[in-house]
Amino acid sequence: MGFEPPKVNSLDAEREFSRAYRAYAKGDHFQAIEALSKALGFNIYLVDTYLLRGMALRRLGALDAAEEAVENYLEVRHGDETGERFAAALQYERKLVEESIRGSEGFHLLIGRKLPFKTHFRLPLSVNISPSGLGKIKYGFGVIYICDAVGGRLWAMRETSPAPISVEVDAPQTVLPIDEAHFYLINRRGEIMEGTIDWPSELLGLSPLGNVGGIVGDGSMLSPSEIVVGDCERGELLWVSVPKMEITKRWKTKSGRMEPVSVVAFGEAIAIADRANERCIVIDGKGAEEIAAASVPLPRDIAWIDRSTLSVLGEDGSLREIVLRKDTVEAKASLADPLTDAWSIVESKGALLVFDVRLSSVWEIFPMPEEGKGLIFSVCQPDLSEETGEVIFELRGHLALKEALQNLSNPHFFAAWNGHILPVKASLSQDEASVVLLLGSASSGQSVPVMPWDADFDTLLRRIHETVGGWPTDLILESSEELKNTSMELKKRFLSFCLFNGIRASLLAKDMPSAEWVQICKFTGGDVIWNVNSHISGLPPLKEWLLSIHLPPNNVPSGQIGEATLALYGHWEARPFRDWFPLWPNLLHSDPAAIPIIK
C-alpha cells in the first residue's frame, strides 16, 4: 500500500487562519493560537500558521516557543527575509530581557540639564523653601520630601501638582515613603513617627511611634512591617518592626566602626554609604551578610540605578558608579567634573536628581543604555481609516524606556510593506487622564486589576485578559509564596509580556520583595506598593506613540504572511528598534466570511 499524503481541507484551514489573524489584531493572542492550531489541523501544509503563531507567542512573553515556531516556518520557507529577521530579533530580545532582570552591564551617565529648583518643580515665585541645614531628601510615589534637620521642618510636595506643605518637627533626618499620603519620619535622635498627608486640605500630620536612640544617618523600607535604620553613633544597622517598634536584628561591619550616612534598599539588597571607612557596602537584608564593598572617597549619598548598579555622590560633588557582578565589584567615576555644592541624590522615574545644599539648583542625570544597543518596541491596536481617498493604517507604539529617558527626545520611525518604504507620522499620545490605582474597596476613578500570582502562567494571562476585557495599561501583582518562588524563566516571560504589550507592572508587597521583582516593576515603569489600603494617584499616562502610515493605493499584498508583514523600524538616540505586524487591509475589519487570503 503506497504512501497517502494527509488530507487537506483548504477552505476550513483558511477560515481558521483568517479568524486567527483577526484575534491577533484585537490582542486576543490565546484565541489566535487556538485558531492557528485548528488551521494547521485542517491543512498541515499551511506553513504561514507558524510565523503568525510565533508573533502571538512573542506577545505572550513566550520567546522560546516563539523561536521554535519561527524555526518551523523557516524550515519550509528557507531564506524568507521577514522570517529570518524576526528570528534574529527574537534571539536579541531574549538577551535584552535577561539583561533587564539581571541589571545592566554598565551605564554611561549623561547630565541632561541643570535647572533652578523652582523651575524644575514648577513652583510659584511666592513659594519659599529655605532650609537652614538639610538632612535627607527622599522621593517616592510622586512625592518629594525635604528634611531641614537644623531648621526643624519637613516639606512635602507632589510632582504632578507642586504646592509644598510643611510641618515643624524636631531635627527631621529622613523619610521612608509608604504611599502618596503616608510615610515614616525618623529624626536625628532616633525618634520614629508615622506621617499622613491630607493633600486637599494641605495638612501634614505626625504621630510618634517610638525611639530607637543613637544618631540616625538614614533609613529605608524593607517591607510593610519592617524598616532598616542606620545609626552613626553605634556604627550599626537596626532592623525595626513597625508599628511595634521592636529591634529585631542588628548588623555591624567586621572591618572597623561604620558611619552609615546613607541607607537605601532595593528589594532584599541594602546599600550603605560608610563615610568613616570611605566605602560603599551592599548587604543581604534577610541574612544580614555582606555581599560586596567598594572604596569611595567620602561618600555622602547613594541611590540605586538598577539591581546591579549604584550611583554614589561624594562630599566633593563627584559622582561614581558602582557595578556589582557575581564575583567582582567595579567602581568608576561617572562625571568628569564635580557638581558644585551637591548634597543629595534620589532616583526618580529612571533618572537621578541631584540637589544642591541650598535647594537652589537641581541636576537631572540620565543613566543611558549603550549606544547602538537595540531597544524593545511593540505595536498594537491596529486601525484603518480613509482620508481624501487614501487608506491610513494607524497603530499604537510602545518603547521600553524609562519615562525620564523618553522625555529626552522623540524617536524616529519608518515602515516597509509590500515592497514599499513608507513614511510614518508619529505623535505622542495626548491622553492626559492620569492613571489611578485603586486598591481595596475604592470605587471611583480608573481601577487597576490586582491579581494573585499563578504558577500556571497561561492561566494568569487568561485571567488578566478576561478580567479587563483585553490587556491593561497597569497591573498590580500580589506578593505571595508562589510569587517569591517563581522560576527565573517565568520572571523573564512576565517581563517580556509586559514590555511587548506596554503594561506597567507594580507589586503589592506583604513582605520583603526580591531585587529581581523590584527590577521588573521599575523596568516596566511600575513600583513596589507597601500599603494594601492605599489610594495611589498621580501616576502620569504611559508614554505611547500614535503611528499613522499612508498605504499605497491599489496595492494588495500576496497571501504569504512573510510578504504581507508590515515592518516598523526606528531609532532613539542611535539605539535601534523594530516590530512587525501582518497587514492585509481587506481583512483587518472585514466580514468573517471574507475571501480567503492564503494562496
C-alpha positions in Angstrom: 0.0 0.0 0.0 1.5 3.3 -1.1 2.0 6.4 0.9 -1.1 8.6 1.3 -0.5 12.3 2.0 -2.5 13.9 4.8 -5.9 15.0 3.7 -6.3 18.8 3.3 -9.4 20.9 4.0 -8.2 24.2 2.5 -11.4 26.1 3.0 -11.7 25.5 6.7 -8.0 26.0 7.2 -8.2 29.4 5.5 -11.2 30.3 7.5 -9.5 29.5 10.8 -6.4 31.3 9.7 -8.5 34.4 9.0 -10.1 34.1 12.4 -6.6 33.8 14.0 -5.5 36.9 12.2 -8.4 39.0 13.4 -7.9 37.7 17.0 -4.2 38.6 16.8 -5.2 42.1 15.6 -7.6 42.5 18.6 -4.9 41.4 21.0 -6.6 38.1 21.9 -3.4 36.0 21.3 -4.8 32.9 23.0 -7.7 32.7 20.6 -5.3 33.4 17.7 -3.1 30.4 18.8 -6.1 28.2 19.2 -7.4 29.1 15.7 -3.9 28.6 14.2 -3.8 25.1 15.7 -7.1 24.3 14.1 -6.0 25.7 10.8 -2.9 23.5 10.8 -5.1 20.5 11.7 -7.2 21.2 8.6 -4.1 21.8 6.4 -0.7 20.5 7.6 1.0 22.3 4.6 -0.3 25.8 5.8 3.2 26.9 6.9 2.1 30.5 7.4 0.4 29.4 10.7 3.9 29.0 12.2 5.0 32.6 11.7 1.8 34.1 13.0 1.9 31.7 15.9 5.4 33.0 16.7 4.2 36.6 16.6 1.3 35.7 19.0 3.6 33.8 21.4 6.0 36.7 21.4 3.2 39.0 22.7 2.5 36.5 25.5 6.2 36.6 26.5 6.9 33.0 25.4 10.1 33.8 23.5 11.4 30.3 23.4 8.2 28.9 22.0 8.1 31.8 19.5 11.6 30.9 18.3 10.6 27.3 17.8 7.5 28.3 15.8 9.6 30.6 13.5 12.2 27.9 13.0 9.4 25.6 11.8 8.3 28.3 9.4 11.9 28.8 8.0 12.3 25.0 7.5 9.8 25.3 4.7 10.3 29.0 3.7 14.0 28.9 3.9 15.5 32.3 3.2 12.3 34.2 3.8 13.5 37.6 4.7 10.8 38.5 7.2 11.1 35.2 9.0 14.8 35.4 9.3 14.7 39.0 10.6 12.0 38.1 13.1 14.0 35.0 14.3 17.1 37.2 14.8 15.1 39.8 16.7 13.6 37.2 19.0 17.1 36.0 20.0 18.2 39.5 20.6 15.1 40.5 22.6 15.5 37.4 24.8 19.0 38.6 25.6 17.7 42.1 26.4 15.0 40.7 28.7 17.7 38.7 30.6 19.8 41.8 31.0 16.8 43.8 32.1 16.2 41.5 35.1 19.9 41.0 35.9 20.8 44.7 35.6 22.9 46.5 33.0 26.5 45.7 32.3 27.3 49.3 32.7 25.9 52.8 32.2 27.2 56.0 30.6 25.7 58.8 32.7 24.7 61.9 30.9 23.8 65.2 32.5 20.6 66.2 30.9 20.4 69.7 32.4 20.8 71.9 35.5 17.8 73.9 36.4 16.8 76.2 39.3 14.9 74.3 41.9 11.7 76.2 41.5 11.8 75.9 37.7 12.3 72.1 37.8 9.3 71.6 40.1 7.2 74.4 38.5 6.9 76.2 41.9 5.3 79.7 42.1 7.8 82.5 42.9 6.0 83.1 46.1 6.9 79.7 47.5 9.9 79.9 49.9 11.8 76.7 50.8 15.0 77.9 52.5 16.5 75.1 54.7 18.9 76.0 57.5 20.7 72.7 57.2 19.5 69.8 55.1 19.0 66.3 56.3 17.9 63.8 53.6 15.8 64.4 50.5 13.6 61.5 49.5 11.3 60.6 46.6 8.5 58.1 46.5 5.1 57.7 44.8 5.3 61.0 43.1 6.1 62.9 46.3 9.4 64.8 47.2 10.2 65.0 50.9 12.7 67.6 52.2 14.1 67.3 55.7 15.5 70.5 57.2 17.4 68.9 60.1 18.7 72.2 61.5 15.7 74.4 60.9 13.3 71.8 62.3 10.8 71.5 59.4 9.6 68.8 56.9 8.3 69.8 53.4 6.3 67.5 51.1 5.2 68.3 47.5 3.8 66.3 44.7 5.4 66.3 41.3 2.1 66.4 39.5 0.8 69.5 41.3 3.6 71.0 43.3 2.2 73.1 46.2 4.5 72.4 49.1 3.1 71.8 52.6 5.2 71.6 55.7 5.2 70.9 59.4 7.5 71.7 62.3 9.3 68.7 63.7 12.4 68.4 65.8 15.6 67.6 63.7 14.0 65.6 60.9 16.7 63.4 59.3 15.0 61.1 56.8 11.6 60.0 55.4 10.5 56.5 54.3 7.6 56.8 51.8 4.8 54.3 52.2 2.4 55.7 49.5 1.3 59.1 48.2 -0.2 60.1 51.6 1.6 58.0 54.2 5.3 57.8 55.4 7.6 57.2 58.3 9.8 60.0 59.5 12.9 59.5 61.6 14.6 62.4 63.3 18.3 62.7 64.1 17.9 61.3 67.7 16.2 58.1 66.5 12.5 59.1 67.1 10.3 57.4 64.6 6.9 59.0 63.6 4.1 58.0 61.3 3.1 60.7 58.9 -0.1 61.4 57.0 -0.8 64.0 54.3 -4.2 65.4 53.5 -3.5 66.9 50.1 -6.9 68.6 49.5 -6.7 70.3 53.0 -2.9 70.9 52.7 -2.4 69.3 56.2 0.6 67.2 57.2 0.3 65.3 60.5 2.8 63.3 62.6 2.2 60.7 65.3 5.0 59.3 67.4 5.7 55.6 67.4 8.8 55.2 69.5 12.6 55.8 69.7 15.5 53.6 68.7 18.1 56.0 70.0 21.5 56.8 68.6 22.3 59.3 65.9 20.5 58.5 62.7 22.1 58.8 59.4 19.4 57.4 57.2 16.8 54.6 56.8 14.8 52.6 54.2 11.7 50.5 53.9 12.2 46.7 53.7 8.6 45.6 53.9 5.2 47.0 55.1 6.1 45.9 58.6 9.9 46.4 58.7 12.4 49.2 58.2 16.1 49.5 58.5 17.8 52.4 60.3 21.5 53.4 60.1 22.9 54.5 63.5 26.0 56.6 63.2 26.6 56.7 66.9 26.8 53.0 67.5 28.0 52.3 63.9 25.4 49.7 63.1 22.2 49.0 61.2 19.0 48.3 63.0 16.1 46.2 61.7 12.9 47.7 63.3 9.4 46.2 63.1 6.6 48.8 62.7 4.4 49.8 64.3 5.5 47.5 67.2 8.9 49.3 67.4 10.9 46.2 68.2 14.6 46.0 67.1 14.6 42.5 65.5 18.2 42.5 64.2 21.5 44.4 64.3 24.5 44.4 62.0 28.0 45.8 62.3 30.8 45.6 59.8 33.7 43.4 60.8 36.3 45.9 59.5 36.2 48.9 61.8 33.5 51.3 63.0 30.9 52.2 60.4 29.2 55.6 59.8 26.1 54.8 57.7 25.3 58.3 56.4 23.1 56.9 53.6 21.0 53.6 53.6 18.9 52.6 50.6 17.2 49.2 49.9 16.4 47.6 46.6 14.4 44.5 47.3 16.4 42.4 49.8 19.7 44.3 48.9 20.7 47.2 51.2 23.3 49.7 50.1 25.2 51.7 52.7 27.4 54.8 52.3 30.0 54.3 55.1 31.7 57.7 55.4 34.0 56.6 58.3 35.7 53.9 56.2 35.2 55.7 52.8 33.4 52.9 51.1 30.1 51.6 50.0 28.8 48.3 51.3 25.9 46.1 50.0 24.4 43.6 52.3 21.7 40.9 52.2 18.7 42.4 54.1 17.4 38.9 55.0 20.6 37.2 56.2 22.4 40.4 57.2 25.6 39.3 55.4 27.9 41.5 53.4 27.7 40.9 49.6 30.1 43.5 48.2 32.1 46.5 49.2 33.9 49.2 47.1 36.2 52.1 48.2 34.7 55.5 47.5 36.2 58.8 48.8 34.0 60.5 51.4 30.6 59.2 50.2 27.6 61.4 51.1 24.6 59.9 49.5 23.7 56.8 47.5 21.0 55.7 45.0 20.2 52.5 43.1 20.1 52.8 39.3 19.1 49.2 38.9 19.6 46.0 40.9 23.3 45.8 39.9 24.3 49.4 39.7 24.7 52.1 42.4 25.3 55.9 42.0 27.3 57.4 44.8 27.5 61.2 45.5 30.8 62.3 47.2 31.2 65.2 49.6 33.4 66.9 46.8 30.4 66.7 44.4 31.8 63.8 42.5 29.5 61.1 41.1 30.7 57.5 40.9 29.1 54.4 39.5 29.4 51.0 41.3 28.6 48.0 39.2 28.0 44.8 41.1 28.9 41.5 39.5 28.7 37.9 40.7 32.4 37.8 41.7 33.6 41.4 41.2 32.8 45.0 42.1 33.8 47.8 39.8 33.8 51.5 40.9 34.4 54.3 38.4 33.9 58.0 38.0 30.7 58.9 36.2 31.3 62.6 35.6 34.4 64.4 34.5 33.7 67.5 36.7 32.2 67.5 40.2 28.7 69.1 40.9 29.3 72.2 42.9 27.7 72.1 46.4 25.8 68.8 45.6 24.1 67.4 48.7 21.6 64.7 47.9 20.8 62.2 45.2 17.5 60.4 44.5 16.2 58.1 41.8 13.0 59.4 40.0 11.3 57.6 37.1 14.6 56.2 35.8 16.6 59.5 36.2 18.8 60.7 39.0 18.0 64.0 40.6 20.9 65.7 42.5 20.0 68.6 44.8 22.5 71.3 46.0 22.8 72.2 49.6 20.8 75.4 49.4 18.0 73.9 47.2 18.7 76.5 44.6 19.5 74.0 41.8 18.6 70.5 40.6 20.7 68.4 38.2 18.9 65.8 36.1 21.3 62.9 35.3 20.2 60.1 33.0 21.6 56.5 33.0 21.7 55.9 29.3 21.7 52.4 27.6 24.7 51.8 25.5 24.7 53.5 22.1 23.8 51.2 19.2 22.2 48.7 21.5 18.7 47.6 20.5 15.6 48.5 22.4 12.3 46.6 22.8 9.5 48.1 20.8 5.9 46.8 20.2 2.9 48.0 18.3 -0.8 47.2 19.0 -4.4 48.4 18.4 -4.3 48.5 14.6 -7.0 50.6 12.8 -7.8 51.5 9.2 -9.3 54.8 8.1 -9.7 56.8 5.0 -8.7 60.4 4.3 -9.3 62.1 0.9 -9.4 58.8 -0.8 -6.2 57.4 0.9 -6.1 54.4 3.2 -4.3 55.2 6.5 -3.1 52.5 8.8 -2.8 53.5 12.5 -1.0 51.7 15.3 -0.1 52.5 18.9 3.6 52.1 19.6 5.3 51.4 23.0 9.0 51.7 23.6 10.6 50.0 26.6 12.3 53.1 28.0 12.3 54.7 31.4 10.0 57.6 31.5 12.7 60.1 32.1 14.6 58.9 29.1 11.5 59.2 26.9 11.4 62.9 27.7 14.9 63.5 26.3 13.9 63.3 22.6 11.4 61.8 20.3 12.2 58.5 18.4 12.2 58.4 14.6 10.1 55.8 12.8 9.7 54.4 9.3 8.0 51.4 7.8 8.4 48.8 5.0 5.4 47.0 3.4 4.8 45.0 0.3 8.0 46.3 -1.4 7.5 50.0 -0.4 9.3 52.2 2.1 6.6 54.2 3.8 7.0 57.3 5.9 5.5 57.2 9.4 3.9 60.1 11.1 4.4 59.8 14.9 2.6 61.8 17.6 2.9 61.3 21.3 -0.5 60.2 22.7 -2.1 63.2 24.4 -4.4 61.3 26.8 -4.0 63.4 29.9 -6.2 61.3 32.1 -3.9 60.2 34.9 -3.8 56.5 35.8 -5.3 55.9 39.3 -4.5 52.8 41.2 -7.5 52.0 43.4 -7.0 49.2 46.0 -9.3 47.6 48.4 -12.9 48.8 48.2 -12.3 52.1 46.4 -15.0 52.8 43.8 -14.1 55.9 41.8 -11.6 56.6 39.1 -9.9 54.1 36.7 -9.4 50.9 38.6 -6.4 48.7 38.0 -6.5 44.9 38.4 -4.8 43.4 41.5 -4.0 39.9 40.5 -2.7 36.9 42.6 0.2 35.1 41.0 -0.4 31.8 39.3 2.3 29.3 38.6 0.4 28.3 35.5 1.4 31.4 33.6 -1.0 31.0 30.7 -3.9 30.7 33.3 -2.7 34.0 34.8 -2.6 35.8 31.4 -6.1 34.4 30.5 -7.5 35.7 33.8 -6.0 39.1 33.2 -7.4 39.2 29.7 -10.9 38.1 30.9 -10.9 40.5 33.9 -10.1 43.6 31.9 -11.5 42.6 28.5 -8.1 43.0 26.9 -4.7 43.9 28.1 -4.5 46.7 30.8 -2.1 49.6 30.8 -1.4 49.0 34.5 -1.3 45.8 36.5 -0.6 45.0 40.2 0.6 41.6 41.4 0.0 40.5 44.9 3.1 39.2 46.6 2.8 35.6 47.8 4.9 32.5 48.4 4.2 31.4 44.9 5.4 34.7 43.5 8.5 34.5 45.8 9.4 31.0 44.5 8.8 31.8 40.8 11.4 30.5 38.5 13.7 32.8 36.5 12.1 31.6 33.3 8.6 32.7 34.4 10.1 36.1 35.6 11.6 36.6 32.1 8.3 35.6 30.5 6.3 38.0 32.6 8.7 40.9 31.9 8.6 40.1 28.1 4.8 40.0 28.3 4.7 43.4 29.9 7.2 45.0 27.5 5.5 43.6 24.4 2.1 44.9 25.5 3.0 48.2 27.0 2.0 47.2 30.6 3.2 49.0 33.7 3.6 46.3 36.5 3.6 47.0 40.2 4.0 44.7 43.2 1.7 44.8 46.2 4.3 43.8 48.8 3.4 42.0 52.0 7.0 41.2 53.0 10.4 42.0 51.7 10.4 41.7 47.9 13.2 40.2 45.9 15.5 42.5 44.0 14.5 40.7 40.8 10.8 41.6 41.2 11.7 45.2 42.1 13.8 45.4 39.0 10.9 44.0 36.8 8.5 46.6 38.3 10.8 49.5 37.8 11.8 48.5 34.3 8.2 48.4 33.2 7.6 51.8 34.9 5.8 50.4 38.0 6.8 50.4 41.6 6.6 48.5 44.9 3.3 49.3 46.8 3.6 48.9 50.5 0.1 49.7 51.7 -2.8 47.4 50.9 -5.4 50.0 51.8 -3.7 52.9 50.0 -5.2 55.1 47.3 -2.3 55.9 45.0 -2.9 58.5 42.3 -0.9 61.0 40.3 0.8 58.5 38.0 1.2 60.0 34.6 -0.1 58.2 31.5 2.2 55.6 29.9 4.1 57.0 27.0 2.9 55.7 23.7 3.1 57.0 20.1 0.2 57.1 17.6 1.8 55.9 14.3 0.0 56.9 11.1 1.0 55.3 7.8 -0.4 56.1 4.3 -0.7 52.8 2.4 -0.1 52.7 -1.4 -3.3 52.7 -3.4 -4.4 49.5 -5.2 -1.6 47.5 -3.7 -2.8 44.2 -2.3 0.0 42.0 -0.8 0.2 38.3 -1.6 -1.3 35.8 0.7 2.0 34.8 2.2 2.5 36.2 5.6 6.2 37.0 5.1 5.4 39.2 2.1 2.3 40.8 3.7 4.0 41.8 7.0 4.4 45.5 7.7 7.9 46.1 9.3 8.3 49.1 11.6 11.8 50.4 12.2 13.1 53.3 14.2 15.9 54.6 16.4 16.1 56.7 19.5 19.4 58.4 20.3 21.4 56.0 18.0 19.6 53.0 19.6 17.6 50.9 17.0 14.3 49.1 17.5 11.7 47.3 15.3 8.5 45.4 15.3 6.2 43.6 12.8 2.5 43.5 12.1 0.9 41.2 9.4 -1.2 43.5 7.3 -4.0 42.5 4.9 -6.1 45.7 4.7 -9.1 43.8 3.1 -9.3 41.5 6.1 -8.5 43.7 9.1 -12.1 44.9 9.5 -13.9 42.7 7.0 -16.6 40.1 7.4 -15.5 36.6 8.8 -16.8 35.1 5.6 -14.4 37.1 3.5 -12.5 35.7 0.6 -9.6 33.5 1.9 -6.2 35.2 1.9 -3.9 32.2 1.7 -2.9 31.3 -1.8 
